[in-house]
């Protein structure tokens, strides 16, 4: 007796954006940042005055700039995936290049912010708020750095014709990782730069 | 079993998400970022500010998940992981803001 199989053409109601491997990685990343956010909230509960005062000293311009760069880059990468699904390879490549260019603004903005922080006496020994701030934001930057390296790889593969409308799981995997990293920053930003 | 596996591992070609929809999500995210910053400055010290910030954190995460990650069409595990992560910080923010003293007592060494 043959095993039951799905009728040909009946697609499942759900899908895995990219591939399973990247979602193992993304799940690990989200668990990691959940634990780091737990550290933030416990530190905040124990030191409410330090957390209220600390946010006043950070550069809101830098935080906002990084947020807009992350969101913009995410948008461009989403457009790249959408364009390739519409079989517009060249447009997809251009969107991806835009996404990478915008994403590169993040480490530049971060370097300028850290330089500004140090000029204003904000360093790792400035108190519990800034310790947690550096701990979380530097970790995020490391993850964003991996995303940028992934973008370089995917851009090279895309330019070499490695992705098609039917098979672009690598591009989708990179997009999924970058969007997840974006969600993490969108959580970080108000916790450090808005709540004073 | 092989046919079943291959039908699940080979994702069908999804229709492209309209650029206009992605653009609207981008504009909303950018606007929420600037508005959130403004609210933090104008309503500094207000007891209900954490509630507003918690709502905005959740909304922005949900916008990215739904529009960029297309979470509604994703595997249920992926959907749940994203929903749980996006909800975690806002819930902890509310807990810390309104029951901060109690949380500190529970977690004191």
Interface residues (C-beta under 8 A of the other chain):
Chain A: X3 X4 X5 X6 X10 X11 X12 X13 X14 X15 X16 X17 X23 X26 X27 X30 X33 X34 X37 X38 X41 X42 X44 X45 X46 X48 X60 X64 X67 X68 X71 X72 X74 X75 X77 X78 X79 X81 X82 X83 X85 X86 X165 X166 X169 X175 X176 X179 X180 X182 X183 X186 X187 X189 X190 X191 X193 X194 X195 X196
Chain B: X1 X3 X4 X7 X8 X11 X12 X13 X14 X15 X16 X17 X18 X19 X22 X23 X25 X26 X29 X30 X33 X34 X36 X37 X39 X40 X41 X44 X45 X49 X50 X53 X56 X57 X60 X61 X64 X65 X67 X68 X69 X70 X73 X74 X75 X76 X78 X81 X82 X85 X86 X88 X89 X92 X93 X95 X96 X100 X101 X103 X104 X107 X108
